[in-house]
Amino acid sequence: MIELKTPSEIEAMKPAGRFVAGILSDLRAQTKVGTNLLEIDDFVRRRIESRKGAESCYVDYAPDFGTGPFAHYICTSVNDAVLHGVPFDYALKDGDLLSLDLAISVDGWVADSAISFVVGEHQDPEDLRLIRCTEEALAAAIDAAQSGNRLGDVSGAVGDVARSYGYPINLEFGGHGVGHIMHGDPHVPNDGKAHHGYKLRPGLVIAIEPWFLKSTDEIYQDPKDGWTLRSSDGSRGAHSEHTIAITDNGPVILTARDE
């Protein structure tokens, strides 16, 4: 069921958005060659534990698309991993493409956001192009998230940008409604038909999350952890995400970062 939030409820969601955005900004600034994925996970744990009213959305999360509880505080996807990356004992190398996906509940309201960046000095232009595509797709989708438009306008905006870059599109995983829970209705696929689908209304809060792989739309679940989704051909992936609210005055990015 799709739930619409009141203006006061959207205001109540803003602290969660700022908290998630701040953690991701800090992680981008401090992650370097040699940073261990478990250090990143522990940093998020400590930040959550230090914030009154904050709870991880991941630690006990056990949906049917994963194997058992996720049991960590953030998703860390490296190189050919693009979604649901389980942190493990791995020190980042120069040139690694890292995607961080973070959802936290603050005072009962959830915010969800993701960023991708290349670690170190040797940054492959093709990796930067892939990241830029996800960011441009996210911006285009947010621009389309106007009251009175349709969900297909949002999804179609993502797909149009991906096609303009020549990247294939996977529709198995995409954006979603956000509120008291992390994953709710409606599903927001990364491609769609403009002027079709659910009519956007003030009070709708959704996470939009373009993610693409360089040369395939096929993924598989890593059997080592039962969660991490990797490209079928070993090509790299990138992921960008914001939680936004539809209002009469246009979309409000609840997870906007000061960057």
ZIPEMO-V180275 format. One record per helix or strand. SS is the DSSP state (@ for helix, = for strand). FROM is the first residue (numbers start at 1). LEN is the number of residues. If there is no record, write none. Layout:
BEGIN
ss: [SS | SS]
from: [FROM | FROM]
len: [LEN | LEN]
END
This chain:
BEGIN
ss: [@ | = | @ | = | = | = | = | = | = | = | @ | = | @ | = | = | = | = | = | = | = | = | = | =]
from: [7 | 36 | 37 | 54 | 75 | 81 | 86 | 91 | 97 | 109 | 125 | 150 | 151 | 175 | 184 | 199 | 205 | 211 | 219 | 229 | 237 | 241 | 252]
len: [24 | 1 | 14 | 3 | 4 | 3 | 1 | 1 | 10 | 10 | 20 | 1 | 15 | 3 | 5 | 1 | 4 | 3 | 3 | 3 | 3 | 5 | 2]
END
